[in-house]
Amino acid sequence: MNSFLETVLIVLLVYYGLKILFKFLKPYLFKYMVKKATKGFGNAFGENPFQPEKARKNEEGKITIDPLKSSAKTSKSKVGEYIDFEELD
C-alpha cells in the first residue's frame, strides 16, 4: 500500500512539474516555431513573401504598373447549347 501511494505521488509530481515547466517554456517554443515557419516560407517564396522584390527596389515617388496575368480559364470542349427555361404559373 505504501509503494502504491509513492507511485501515485511521483506521477502527480511529474505531471504538475511538466505542466509548470511548459507554462514557462511555451513563449520560447512559440517564438522558435514562428521563426522556423518564417524561415521556411522565406525559402519557398523568396526572402519575404509579403513584400515582393519589385516593391523593395522601387524608389520613393516612382510609379510602376505591373501587368496582370490573364488567368481566365475557358472550357474548350462543347458542352451543349443553352436552353432558356420559362417559369410556369
C-alpha positions, 0 to 999 in steps of 0.5 A, a space after each residue: 500500500 505504501 509503494 502504491 501511494 509513492 507511485 501515485 505521488 511521483 506521477 502527480 509530481 511529474 505531471 504538475 512539474 511538466 505542466 509548470 515547466 511548459 507554462 514557462 517554456 511555451 513563449 520560447 517554443 512559440 517564438 522558435 516555431 514562428 521563426 522556423 515557419 518564417 524561415 521556411 516560407 522565406 525559402 519557398 517564396 523568396 526572402 519575404 513573401 509579403 513584400 515582393 522584390 519589385 516593391 523593395 527596389 522601387 524608389 520613393 515617388 516612382 510609379 510602376 504598373 505591373 501587368 496582370 496575368 490573364 488567368 481566365 480559364 475557358 472550357 474548350 470542349 462543347 458542352 451543349 447549347 443553352 436552353 432558356 427555361 420559362 417559369 410556369 404559373 
